[in-house]
Structures are given as C-alpha cells and as structure tokens.
C-alpha cells in the first residue's frame, strides 16, 4: 500500500479549499435569497447564478484540496475530460436542487428533494473527480466510509438549502456559509479517508495532465469567477432597495409636480 498524504503543503490546501467552499456557499445562498424575493426571468437568473456559484465553489474546494494529495511511489495525473465532466455534474445537479427549492410549492417536500439531489450531486462530483486520477497502481475504497461521505453531503446540502429558505440577513447567511463550507470540506476529507492505493512502481509515462498543468489554472480561473460574481451580487441592489428607490423617485416626482 502506498502512503497517502492529504496535505502535502501543510495547512495551505485545506484552509484555501475551505475558503473556496465557503465563498461558493455564501454566494449561492445570497443568490437564492434574492431569487425567492423575485419572480419570472429575474428569479430564474438568480437561481442559475446560485447553481453556478455553489457548484463551482464545491468543485474548486475539491480540486484545491487535491493539489495537496500525494501518494508515495507514484506521480498523479488527471484525466481531463472526466475532470471537466465532474465540474459540469456539480453545477447541473446543484442547479436541479436549487430550482426544486426555488419553484417548489410544498416547502418541506421541495427541501427534501432539493437536499437529496444536491447532496448526491456533490458526492457524484467528488467520486467522478477521484475516478479521473491516473497513477501507477490501483485505487480502492472502503464502502462504509464512502457511504458516510454521501450522507454528510446530503445533510450538508439540505442544511444549506434550508438556510436559503429561512435565513435572510447577510450576517446569518455568512454564518450559514461558514458551516456549509465546513460540511463540504468534511465530506471531502471523509471521502478521502475511504481511499487506499496499492502502488505498482513503473517508469511508464502516465496519461492525462498533472495538477499544476491543468487543475491549478482551472481552479484559479473558477476562483476568480467566484470573487467577481460575489462582488457583483454584493453591489447589486436588493428587491427592497429597488422598491425604496422607486418609492423615493415617485415621491420626488410628486413634490416636483406640486411646485
């Protein structure tokens, strides 16, 4: 069995991956809160932004954490198409869960359905990402620990969607996103505890790309997307602020007409 190191760069990758998961969660929750206060195309657009933010944040968290993953006795490469597929799965399945909550009539049932869908999407993204690993040896999993990681993913997703439905203030959303970030990170590292690698040393070239060739640039790009989108959401007025602005403008017009 090869020795697995889940934090080859010390605390850097676990902390950075937690930050990315928390930013994605905060942005997704904020967008969902905005969506629930809107209707029509505006609601749809906020939900699409929420799905892309949460999905991107979870994927970036996973692969930033994987930058610190090393196995003694073998290099690690990544299959590019499978890695891209894991990102698409994260965004699409999280989107299905977010839309279930955003458009569901029965809140309780929508929450259960959305949490289950989103949680299974998070788990699917994780294990698809792991399936993209290319190394000299065989990867195996402890099924009980895998099952536990899936349960954590579903519970975390359900809690996040519950927060989106019930928490409105920015401070409460920030607190909920920190909890969500911790839950997603816990799911990742629980899933990694299920991994065992039987190394078969070889001089043969591995297929795929190294983490620094592919994962790192993609994670930086997606991280930049999260920061830019977060700034846009923070600066865009809420429905209440738009209503207050319209009301003030209306009063101003009445006062001008009176003069």
MIBAMI-904110 format. One record per residue (C-alpha): residue number from 1; residue in three letters; x, y, z. Coordinates in steps of 0.02 Angstrom, whole numbers, plus 50000, padded with zeros to 5 digits. Example, Ala and Ser with C-alpha at 12.3 -4.5 7.8 and 13.67 -1.06 7.14 Angstrom:
k:1&r:ALA&xx:50615&yy:49775&zz:50390 .
k:2&r:SER&xx:50684&yy:49947&zz:50357 .
This chain:
k:1&r:UNK&xx:50000&yy:50000&zz:50000 .
k:2&r:UNK&xx:50062&yy:50173&zz:49956 .
k:3&r:UNK&xx:50070&yy:50304&zz:50093 .
k:4&r:UNK&xx:49939&yy:50440&zz:50062 .
k:5&r:UNK&xx:49973&yy:50620&zz:50107 .
k:6&r:UNK&xx:49815&yy:50727&zz:50104 .
k:7&r:UNK&xx:49904&yy:50891&zz:50146 .
k:8&r:UNK&xx:50074&yy:50890&zz:50059 .
k:9&r:UNK&xx:50084&yy:51080&zz:50077 .
k:10&r:UNK&xx:50032&yy:51082&zz:50259 .
k:11&r:UNK&xx:49879&yy:51183&zz:50306 .
k:12&r:UNK&xx:49882&yy:51285&zz:50143 .
k:13&r:UNK&xx:49769&yy:51173&zz:50036 .
k:14&r:UNK&xx:49643&yy:51126&zz:50174 .
k:15&r:UNK&xx:49621&yy:51309&zz:50226 .
k:16&r:UNK&xx:49613&yy:51375&zz:50048 .
k:17&r:UNK&xx:49490&yy:51240&zz:49995 .
k:18&r:UNK&xx:49379&yy:51281&zz:50146 .
k:19&r:UNK&xx:49382&yy:51466&zz:50097 .
k:20&r:UNK&xx:49330&yy:51423&zz:49918 .
k:21&r:UNK&xx:49187&yy:51312&zz:49980 .
k:22&r:UNK&xx:49127&yy:51448&zz:50099 .
k:23&r:UNK&xx:49133&yy:51585&zz:49966 .
k:24&r:UNK&xx:49035&yy:51474&zz:49844 .
k:25&r:UNK&xx:48907&yy:51434&zz:49979 .
k:26&r:UNK&xx:48889&yy:51617&zz:50033 .
k:27&r:UNK&xx:48865&yy:51674&zz:49854 .
k:28&r:UNK&xx:48742&yy:51533&zz:49816 .
k:29&r:UNK&xx:48638&yy:51566&zz:49972 .
k:30&r:UNK&xx:48634&yy:51753&zz:49939 .
k:31&r:UNK&xx:48578&yy:51724&zz:49759 .
k:32&r:UNK&xx:48444&yy:51601&zz:49817 .
k:33&r:UNK&xx:48379&yy:51729&zz:49943 .
k:34&r:UNK&xx:48370&yy:51857&zz:49801 .
k:35&r:UNK&xx:48283&yy:51729&zz:49689 .
k:36&r:UNK&xx:48147&yy:51691&zz:49817 .
k:37&r:UNK&xx:48107&yy:51878&zz:49827 .
k:38&r:UNK&xx:48092&yy:51892&zz:49637 .
k:39&r:UNK&xx:47979&yy:51822&zz:49501 .
k:40&r:UNK&xx:47988&yy:51771&zz:49319 .
k:41&r:UNK&xx:48153&yy:51784&zz:49224 .
k:42&r:UNK&xx:48237&yy:51876&zz:49369 .
k:43&r:UNK&xx:48205&yy:51728&zz:49486 .
k:44&r:UNK&xx:48271&yy:51607&zz:49354 .
k:45&r:UNK&xx:48430&yy:51709&zz:49328 .
k:46&r:UNK&xx:48467&yy:51720&zz:49514 .
k:47&r:UNK&xx:48441&yy:51531&zz:49531 .
k:48&r:UNK&xx:48559&yy:51498&zz:49384 .
k:49&r:UNK&xx:48690&yy:51609&zz:49467 .
k:50&r:UNK&xx:48663&yy:51517&zz:49633 .
k:51&r:UNK&xx:48686&yy:51348&zz:49549 .
k:52&r:UNK&xx:48845&yy:51401&zz:49459 .
k:53&r:UNK&xx:48915&yy:51478&zz:49620 .
k:54&r:UNK&xx:48882&yy:51329&zz:49734 .
k:55&r:UNK&xx:48934&yy:51202&zz:49602 .
k:56&r:UNK&xx:49093&yy:51297&zz:49558 .
k:57&r:UNK&xx:49135&yy:51326&zz:49741 .
k:58&r:UNK&xx:49117&yy:51141&zz:49784 .
k:59&r:UNK&xx:49218&yy:51086&zz:49632 .
k:60&r:UNK&xx:49356&yy:51214&zz:49668 .
k:61&r:UNK&xx:49359&yy:51159&zz:49850 .
k:62&r:UNK&xx:49384&yy:50976&zz:49798 .
k:63&r:UNK&xx:49523&yy:51008&zz:49674 .
k:64&r:UNK&xx:49615&yy:51138&zz:49778 .
k:65&r:UNK&xx:49617&yy:51005&zz:49915 .
k:66&r:UNK&xx:49679&yy:50878&zz:49786 .
k:67&r:UNK&xx:49829&yy:50990&zz:49748 .
k:68&r:UNK&xx:49893&yy:50932&zz:49919 .
k:69&r:UNK&xx:49860&yy:50747&zz:49885 .
k:70&r:UNK&xx:50014&yy:50640&zz:49857 .
k:71&r:UNK&xx:50047&yy:50453&zz:49853 .
k:72&r:UNK&xx:50220&yy:50386&zz:49894 .
k:73&r:UNK&xx:50296&yy:50291&zz:49748 .
k:74&r:UNK&xx:50193&yy:50364&zz:49605 .
k:75&r:UNK&xx:50154&yy:50526&zz:49515 .
k:76&r:UNK&xx:49972&yy:50579&zz:49499 .
k:77&r:UNK&xx:49893&yy:50639&zz:49337 .
k:78&r:UNK&xx:49712&yy:50683&zz:49296 .
k:79&r:UNK&xx:49603&yy:50630&zz:49151 .
k:80&r:UNK&xx:49549&yy:50798&zz:49077 .
k:81&r:UNK&xx:49376&yy:50751&zz:49005 .
k:82&r:UNK&xx:49323&yy:50663&zz:49167 .
k:83&r:UNK&xx:49381&yy:50811&zz:49272 .
k:84&r:UNK&xx:49280&yy:50932&zz:49163 .
k:85&r:UNK&xx:49131&yy:50814&zz:49174 .
k:86&r:UNK&xx:49142&yy:50819&zz:49365 .
k:87&r:UNK&xx:49128&yy:51010&zz:49358 .
k:88&r:UNK&xx:48976&yy:51001&zz:49242 .
k:89&r:UNK&xx:48893&yy:50871&zz:49356 .
k:90&r:UNK&xx:48922&yy:50983&zz:49507 .
k:91&r:UNK&xx:48840&yy:51134&zz:49426 .
k:92&r:UNK&xx:48696&yy:51040&zz:49341 .
k:93&r:UNK&xx:48645&yy:50933&zz:49490 .
k:94&r:UNK&xx:48662&yy:51077&zz:49613 .
k:95&r:UNK&xx:48556&yy:51176&zz:49489 .
k:96&r:UNK&xx:48420&yy:51043&zz:49494 .
k:97&r:UNK&xx:48418&yy:51053&zz:49684 .
k:98&r:UNK&xx:48415&yy:51242&zz:49689 .
k:99&r:UNK&xx:48274&yy:51251&zz:49560 .
k:100&r:UNK&xx:48174&yy:51121&zz:49658 .
k:101&r:UNK&xx:48180&yy:51239&zz:49807 .
k:102&r:UNK&xx:48157&yy:51398&zz:49703 .
k:103&r:UNK&xx:48000&yy:51337&zz:49614 .
k:104&r:UNK&xx:47931&yy:51203&zz:49731 .
k:105&r:UNK&xx:47756&yy:51235&zz:49801 .
k:106&r:UNK&xx:47770&yy:51123&zz:49955 .
k:107&r:UNK&xx:47920&yy:51188&zz:50051 .
k:108&r:UNK&xx:47954&yy:51032&zz:50154 .
k:109&r:UNK&xx:47949&yy:50914&zz:50005 .
k:110&r:UNK&xx:48050&yy:51036&zz:49897 .
k:111&r:UNK&xx:48182&yy:51047&zz:50032 .
k:112&r:UNK&xx:48200&yy:50857&zz:50048 .
k:113&r:UNK&xx:48204&yy:50834&zz:49859 .
k:114&r:UNK&xx:48325&yy:50979&zz:49834 .
k:115&r:UNK&xx:48439&yy:50922&zz:49976 .
k:116&r:UNK&xx:48444&yy:50743&zz:49915 .
k:117&r:UNK&xx:48477&yy:50794&zz:49734 .
k:118&r:UNK&xx:48610&yy:50922&zz:49779 .
k:119&r:UNK&xx:48695&yy:50806&zz:49905 .
k:120&r:UNK&xx:48703&yy:50662&zz:49782 .
k:121&r:UNK&xx:48771&yy:50786&zz:49653 .
k:122&r:UNK&xx:48910&yy:50840&zz:49772 .
k:123&r:UNK&xx:48954&yy:50658&zz:49806 .
k:124&r:UNK&xx:48948&yy:50616&zz:49619 .
k:125&r:UNK&xx:49064&yy:50762&zz:49582 .
k:126&r:UNK&xx:49187&yy:50701&zz:49715 .
k:127&r:UNK&xx:49194&yy:50521&zz:49656 .
k:128&r:UNK&xx:49197&yy:50569&zz:49472 .
k:129&r:UNK&xx:49344&yy:50681&zz:49514 .
k:130&r:UNK&xx:49427&yy:50535&zz:49601 .
k:131&r:UNK&xx:49392&yy:50423&zz:49451 .
k:132&r:UNK&xx:49493&yy:50548&zz:49348 .
k:133&r:UNK&xx:49651&yy:50504&zz:49447 .
k:134&r:UNK&xx:49787&yy:50418&zz:49346 .
k:135&r:UNK&xx:49930&yy:50338&zz:49444 .
k:136&r:UNK&xx:50042&yy:50184&zz:49445 .
k:137&r:UNK&xx:49934&yy:50067&zz:49547 .
k:138&r:UNK&xx:49756&yy:50026&zz:49597 .
k:139&r:UNK&xx:49637&yy:50138&zz:49695 .
k:140&r:UNK&xx:49511&yy:50053&zz:49811 .
k:141&r:UNK&xx:49378&yy:50119&zz:49931 .
k:142&r:UNK&xx:49306&yy:50072&zz:50100 .
k:143&r:UNK&xx:49119&yy:50062&zz:50058 .
k:144&r:UNK&xx:49063&yy:50108&zz:50236 .
k:145&r:UNK&xx:49166&yy:50269&zz:50235 .
k:146&r:UNK&xx:49104&yy:50308&zz:50058 .
k:147&r:UNK&xx:48925&yy:50289&zz:50121 .
k:148&r:UNK&xx:48962&yy:50404&zz:50268 .
k:149&r:UNK&xx:49033&yy:50537&zz:50150 .
k:150&r:UNK&xx:48873&yy:50530&zz:50044 .
k:151&r:UNK&xx:48764&yy:50551&zz:50200 .
k:152&r:UNK&xx:48869&yy:50703&zz:50252 .
k:153&r:UNK&xx:48847&yy:50776&zz:50077 .
k:154&r:UNK&xx:48657&yy:50756&zz:50081 .
k:155&r:UNK&xx:48641&yy:50827&zz:50258 .
k:156&r:UNK&xx:48755&yy:50974&zz:50214 .
k:157&r:UNK&xx:48658&yy:51013&zz:50055 .
k:158&r:UNK&xx:48489&yy:51003&zz:50143 .
k:159&r:UNK&xx:48551&yy:51117&zz:50283 .
k:160&r:UNK&xx:48615&yy:51244&zz:50155 .
k:161&r:UNK&xx:48450&yy:51246&zz:50060 .
k:162&r:UNK&xx:48354&yy:51261&zz:50224 .
k:163&r:UNK&xx:48463&yy:51413&zz:50264 .
k:164&r:UNK&xx:48423&yy:51487&zz:50093 .
k:165&r:UNK&xx:48237&yy:51468&zz:50127 .
k:166&r:UNK&xx:48238&yy:51532&zz:50306 .
k:167&r:UNK&xx:48386&yy:51649&zz:50330 .
k:168&r:UNK&xx:48379&yy:51824&zz:50258 .
k:169&r:UNK&xx:48505&yy:51936&zz:50346 .
k:170&r:UNK&xx:48681&yy:51948&zz:50270 .
k:171&r:UNK&xx:48763&yy:51907&zz:50439 .
k:172&r:UNK&xx:48658&yy:51748&zz:50458 .
k:173&r:UNK&xx:48695&yy:51698&zz:50277 .
k:174&r:UNK&xx:48882&yy:51723&zz:50312 .
k:175&r:UNK&xx:48872&yy:51611&zz:50466 .
k:176&r:UNK&xx:48773&yy:51479&zz:50370 .
k:177&r:UNK&xx:48901&yy:51481&zz:50228 .
k:178&r:UNK&xx:49044&yy:51451&zz:50351 .
k:179&r:UNK&xx:48950&yy:51299&zz:50418 .
k:180&r:UNK&xx:48915&yy:51241&zz:50239 .
k:181&r:UNK&xx:49100&yy:51262&zz:50195 .
k:182&r:UNK&xx:49148&yy:51156&zz:50345 .
k:183&r:UNK&xx:49020&yy:51023&zz:50297 .
k:184&r:UNK&xx:49081&yy:51013&zz:50116 .
k:185&r:UNK&xx:49262&yy:51003&zz:50175 .
k:186&r:UNK&xx:49213&yy:50865&zz:50299 .
k:187&r:UNK&xx:49129&yy:50770&zz:50157 .
k:188&r:UNK&xx:49286&yy:50784&zz:50050 .
k:189&r:UNK&xx:49408&yy:50727&zz:50184 .
k:190&r:UNK&xx:49291&yy:50589&zz:50242 .
k:191&r:UNK&xx:49284&yy:50529&zz:50061 .
k:192&r:UNK&xx:49474&yy:50536&zz:50053 .
k:193&r:UNK&xx:49486&yy:50430&zz:50212 .
k:194&r:UNK&xx:49397&yy:50293&zz:50113 .
k:195&r:UNK&xx:49540&yy:50287&zz:49986 .
k:196&r:UNK&xx:49679&yy:50157&zz:49983 .
k:197&r:UNK&xx:49809&yy:50145&zz:49845 .
k:198&r:UNK&xx:49907&yy:49988&zz:49800 .
k:199&r:UNK&xx:50060&yy:50058&zz:49709 .
k:200&r:UNK&xx:50141&yy:49966&zz:49563 .
k:201&r:UNK&xx:50303&yy:50061&zz:49531 .
k:202&r:UNK&xx:50334&yy:50094&zz:49346 .
k:203&r:UNK&xx:50437&yy:50206&zz:49232 .
k:204&r:UNK&xx:50296&yy:50214&zz:49104 .
k:205&r:UNK&xx:50226&yy:50387&zz:49067 .
k:206&r:UNK&xx:50056&yy:50419&zz:49145 .
k:207&r:UNK&xx:49913&yy:50480&zz:49034 .
k:208&r:UNK&xx:49823&yy:50643&zz:49073 .
k:209&r:UNK&xx:49887&yy:50807&zz:49145 .
k:210&r:UNK&xx:49974&yy:50848&zz:49308 .
k:211&r:UNK&xx:49883&yy:50951&zz:49439 .
k:212&r:UNK&xx:49992&yy:51103&zz:49404 .
k:213&r:UNK&xx:49967&yy:51090&zz:49215 .
k:214&r:UNK&xx:49777&yy:51078&zz:49223 .
k:215&r:UNK&xx:49694&yy:51082&zz:49394 .
k:216&r:UNK&xx:49785&yy:51234&zz:49461 .
k:217&r:UNK&xx:49748&yy:51352&zz:49313 .
k:218&r:UNK&xx:49566&yy:51295&zz:49307 .
k:219&r:UNK&xx:49544&yy:51318&zz:49496 .
k:220&r:UNK&xx:49621&yy:51493&zz:49485 .
k:221&r:UNK&xx:49501&yy:51537&zz:49343 .
k:222&r:UNK&xx:49348&yy:51473&zz:49435 .
k:223&r:UNK&xx:49404&yy:51555&zz:49597 .
k:224&r:UNK&xx:49417&yy:51721&zz:49503 .
k:225&r:UNK&xx:49241&yy:51694&zz:49436 .
k:226&r:UNK&xx:49177&yy:51669&zz:49614 .
k:227&r:UNK&xx:49260&yy:51828&zz:49678 .
k:228&r:UNK&xx:49198&yy:51935&zz:49532 .
k:229&r:UNK&xx:49021&yy:51866&zz:49545 .
k:230&r:UNK&xx:49022&yy:51891&zz:49734 .
k:231&r:UNK&xx:49069&yy:52074&zz:49708 .
k:232&r:UNK&xx:48931&yy:52095&zz:49578 .
k:233&r:UNK&xx:48800&yy:52017&zz:49694 .
k:234&r:UNK&xx:48859&yy:52120&zz:49843 .
k:235&r:UNK&xx:48846&yy:52282&zz:49743 .
k:236&r:UNK&xx:48680&yy:52245&zz:49656 .
k:237&r:UNK&xx:48527&yy:52317&zz:49747 .
k:238&r:UNK&xx:48403&yy:52200&zz:49831 .
k:239&r:UNK&xx:48218&yy:52199&zz:49786 .
k:240&r:UNK&xx:48184&yy:52302&zz:49945 .
k:241&r:UNK&xx:48316&yy:52430&zz:49899 .
k:242&r:UNK&xx:48247&yy:52444&zz:49721 .
k:243&r:UNK&xx:48071&yy:52467&zz:49791 .
k:244&r:UNK&xx:48133&yy:52601&zz:49912 .
k:245&r:UNK&xx:48224&yy:52689&zz:49770 .
k:246&r:UNK&xx:48069&yy:52684&zz:49659 .
k:247&r:UNK&xx:47962&yy:52749&zz:49803 .
k:248&r:UNK&xx:48084&yy:52893&zz:49835 .
k:249&r:UNK&xx:48086&yy:52936&zz:49650 .
k:250&r:UNK&xx:47896&yy:52931&zz:49646 .
k:251&r:UNK&xx:47885&yy:53049&zz:49796 .
k:252&r:UNK&xx:48013&yy:53164&zz:49714 .
k:253&r:UNK&xx:47910&yy:53173&zz:49556 .
k:254&r:UNK&xx:47751&yy:53213&zz:49658 .
k:255&r:UNK&xx:47844&yy:53351&zz:49753 .
k:256&r:UNK&xx:47909&yy:53425&zz:49589 .
k:257&r:UNK&xx:47734&yy:53420&zz:49514 .
k:258&r:UNK&xx:47662&yy:53507&zz:49669 .
k:259&r:UNK&xx:47786&yy:53651&zz:49646 .
